[in-house]
Amino acid sequence: MSRSHTRIWVGIDAGKGHHWAVAIDADGETLFSTKVINDEAQILTLIETARERADEVRWAVDISGRASTLLLALLIAHGQQVVYVPGRTVNRMSGAYRGEGKTDAKDARVIADQARMRPKDFVSLRTPPELVSTLQVLTNHRADLIADRVRLVNRLRDLLVGICPALERAFDYSAAKGPVVMLTEYQTPAALRRIGVKRLTTWLERRKVRGAESVAAKAVEAAQSQMIALPGEKRAAKLVCDLA
């Protein structure tokens, strides 16, 4: 197939499941607009389609993270030039383009047009070395685990407020292991009062809790400040136990 253009720009609104690609020519006219599943075969078809339309294809994406890893790897492996157009730039410029609302196709066209009009403003992308990619995977995974733990601790504290607010205030459950160990067995004021400081200290020491006596004293002191059992306490206590 003969190429009808010297150079075209392809903007890609990248996503986890699929991307949207829009190609424009030097005058900013749309050549094609298409949905591309995040799959090797479909991305390769897109690359071939674009290369058939021009002598030179310049690509632009709005995401340089995990969602676009396969896309970027295939583009760079096939010798294509790719730049990164930040999402904030796309959002800021979208209002200047025709069409209402936010759509993948509109965003892809904005990406392509910004790359066409501002060739020196955006960073070129390269496939990162294996070590960098590995560190990115591990870092993102660690961030997810931290976020999960924060949500879990917040949920635990919320449940404790419905059992005994004083007990919830007594400890920093995100930083101290001992109080969390205690909650695997004792969650209510009545249960803590029954076991008392001495026996709770012994119970915690058997589970290798540091500062067991201090933890036990604070917990029982909090329990002694509340004699009433709150509605839903038993169910909340079971959930606290499971979370702990």
N, C-alpha and C positions, 0 to 999 in steps of 0.2 A: 504494500500500500504506500503511495507517495505521501510524503509529509507536506502539509499545506501551510505550516507555520515554522518560523525560525525558532521561536521560543514561546513556551506557555508556562503558566503557573498553576499548580494544583494545590488547593487548600484542603486540609483534612481536619474535620471535627472528630477527634478520636474518642472512642468509648471502649468499655470492657467487652461488650458483646458484638458491637459493630461500629464502623466508622462511616462518615459521610464525606464523599470527595466531590469537589467542584473544580473544574478546570476552566481557566479564562485565557484569553489571548492578550496581545500587547495593548489592545484598545479597551480591555476590561470586559469584553463580551464573553458570555458563558458558552463554552464548547460542549461540556457535558456535566451532569449532576447525577450522582449515583450513590446508592447505599452499598457498603462493602462489609460483609461479615468478617470478623476478626479471625481469619483463617488463611493459611499459607496460599492455597490455590487461588482464592479470590483476590488476595492482595497482589499476587503475581499477575493475574489477569488485568488488574487495574494498572499496574506498572507498564505492561505491554500495550494496553489501550492508549495510555498517555504518550508513550514513546512513538507510537504510530502516527500521532497527530502533529509532532514537531521534531525538529532537529535537536532541540535542547529542552528538557523539562526541569523546572525548579519546583521543589516541593516545600510545603510549609505545614506544620502541625501545631496544635495548641496544647498538647500534653507530651511531656518527655519522661513520664513515669512508667510504671509497670503495664498500664493499659495499652501503651503504644510500643512496647518492647519488640513484639513480633514485626509490626509494621516498620519500625526504624531499622531493625536488623536486615530485613529483606531489601529495603530501599538502599541502604548503604552497601550491602553485599552486591547490588547490581549497579554500583557506581553512580547513584543519584545524589544530587545536591539537596540537602534538607536543612531548613531553618526552623527555629522555634519562635512562634508568635505567642506571647503570654496571654493567658485567658483574660486578664484585666484589660489588655489592649483591645481584644475582641469585644468585650462587654461595653467598653467606652465608645467604640466606633460603630457598633451595630445600629445605633439610632440614626446615623447618617445615611443608612442604606434603605432602599425601598423594601416594603413588606412589613407586616405587623407581627408583633410577638417575637419570641425566640424559637427558632427551629434549627435543626442540625444543618440543613441545606444553606440557610442564611448565614450561619456562623462559618461554615466552610467557605462560602464565597467571600466573606469579610477577611478571613485568613489569607486566602489566595490574593485578594486585591491589595491587602496591606503589604504582603511580600513583594508584589509587583511594583508598588509605588515607593516602597522604602527598602530598597535592596541592601543598604548598608546598616540598617538599624537593628537587625535581628541576628542572633547567634546561630552559627552553623552547628549542626549536631553530628556527632560521631559515635560509633558503637563503643561503649566504655570497655576497658580491659576487663578480663574475667574477674580479677580481684575486686575491682570497683563494683561490678555487678553483684558479686557475692556479698560484699559488705552492705550494699543497698538492700538486698533481700533480708539479710540478718537484722539490719537496723529497723527496717519497716516492720519485721515480725516482732522485734522487741517492743517497738512503740505500740503495736496492737495488744501485746500481752500486758503492758503497763496500763493501757486504757481499760482493758478488761478488769484488771485488779482494782483500779480506781472505782469503776462502776460497782464492783462487788462489795467493796468496803463501804461505799455510800449507801448501798442497799441494806447492808448489815446495820449500819448506824440508824437508818430510817426505821428499821424494824425495832431496834432497841429503844428508840424514843417512845414507841407504843407499848413497851413493857415497863421500862424504868428510865426516865430521862436522866436521873443522877448517874446511873450506870453507864449510859451513853457518853456523858460528859467526863467520866472518870479517867478514860484512857484515850490515847491516840492509837486507834486500831490499825492504822496504816503503817505505823512505824514499830510497834511492839508486838512480838510474837506471843508473849505470855498471856495477855488478856484474851487473845483469840483462842489459844489452847483451852483456857478456862471455859469459854463459851461453847466448846464442843460438848460440855457436860452440864454446866450451870449457867442458866440464862435469866432466871427470875429472882426477884428479891427474896421470896419465900425460900427458895432452894439455897440461896447463898446464906441466909440467916440460919437455916437448919444446920448446914455443914460447919459454919463458924470459921474464924481465922486460922486456928491451929490445924484443924483437919484439912482445910483447903490448901494451906501451905504445904502440908505433907503430900497431898494429891498432886500439886503442881511440881514439887521437887522430884517426884517419881517420873515425871514427864520431861525432866531436864529443863525446866523453865528457870531462867535467870531472874534473880530478885523475887523469888516465889513469895516470900513473906510480905513484901511491899505490895505485890499484886493482890494477894489475898486480903490484906488489910484495907486497901482502897475499895475493893469490890464489896466487902462486907459492910464497910462504912456507908457506901452508896445504897446498899440494900436496906440498911437500918433506917434510912431517911424516908422510906416509902413502905407503908404497911398495907395499903390497898392493892388488890389485884385488878388490873385493868382489863376491860373487855377485849376478847380476842387474844389474850395473853398466851394461852397454850399453843394455839396455831402459830403465832408469831415466834414463840420460843423454839418450836420445831424447825421453822425456817431459818432462824439464826443458827441453830445447831448445824443444819445442812450447809449453810454458807461458810461457817467457821471450819 
